[in-house]
Structure formats: structure tokens, C-alpha cells
């Protein structure tokens, strides 16, 4: 794969967020977009969460500590982002702080969600508004295949029912999302990291994205 690196450019959104359910390819795409635009990255670090593998094995037992760890981690990352002056250079992130509530509602029991909400309310989270959010969509069957293919041991314990609940939650979340311009991408049948033609098409759409909501529904490249 040839990665084309460009200097930072004013005709691309300055703060891009790539989002979507686990296995959809958001981190890989975020890294490639950062390379293309000459931007820095702001990436989640799930490997640092000591409760995550236990959560995948036993959701109900370990959901709350896993969720609180991610909340505090994301809040700290955003705090450092402000200190570094986001608008001094472009940035591509692979998470929205807004989606933390989405995961909490999927994963937590009612009393746990109440506690989580209290912790969230007491945090000072000054998240900058993205200039563009890219939402990668794919059905649970595709997510399951990609998770199996990348072979991270802890993720192999994820149940199909969890992927279904998560995909549904993302669909509902972005149906009503209006906090930033949104580009919805059908990522079910293409690889936006390895498929150069489709990736270049996406970059063009990212540069030209305007209005509150747009769509990218490519056809897979025939091989």
C-alpha cells in the first residue's frame, strides 16, 4: 500500500473524528487520514484498560469499571488536547466523547448507569466540536468477521448479540446526531485502508463535505 502524505492543508476539515462500532475500521482509517493530511492523531488506547478483557468474557460483572476507565481516559485525552492547542495543527481522532454515554446505556444496569451519570456530571470535559465526523457503518456479521481476522485475543470473546446491540445503538445515536457535520460511510464491503481507489474517493468527499449531513456509499473494487 502506498501512503500519500500531504502537507497540512486548509481545504480539509481541521478536526476530523472517525467513529463506528468495534471492528468497523475507524482507527485504521483515522491513522491513514492523518497521514494523508499531515495531521496528528488522537486515538483511544483500549489495550490500557485493565477491565476490558474481563468485560468481554463476563459483560455484567465488569461493565461498570470498564466503562468508567474509558470515561476517565477520554476526558484526560481531551484535557491534553486543549493544552496542546488543537487549532495549531489538524487532528484526526477515533472517538467522540459523546459516544461514551452510548456505550454506558448499552452496557450498564440501571443503578450502574445512575452512578456513571453522576461521575460524568462531575467531570469537566471541554471537548472541542469536530469540523467533520465520519461514521463508518457495517452490519454485525461484517464486524464479527473483521474482529476474527485481526485476531486480538480478548476480542474473540465478544458475542454476536453484543455486536448487534452496539450496531443498533450507533444507528440510533447518529440518526439524531447534529452537533457537527456528519459524513455517513457504508463500510460494509470495502477496505478504506487497502483499497486505494475508494480511499482517494473518500478523501475527495472529505475535502468537499458541506452541510450538516452527507453520504459515501461506494461500490467495492472488483479484483
Secondary structure, 3 states (H helix, E strand, C coil): CCCCCCCCCCCCCCEEEEECCCCCCHHHHHHHHHHHHCCEEECCCHHHCCCHHHHHHCHHHHHHHHHHHHHHHHHHHHHHHHHCCHHHCCEEECCCCCHHHHHHHHHCCHHHHHHHHHHHHHCCCCCCCCCEEEEEECCHHHHHHHHHHHCCHHHHHCCHHHHHHHHHHHHHHHHHCCCCCEEEEECCCCCCCCCHHHHHHHHHHHHHCCCCEEEECCCCCCC
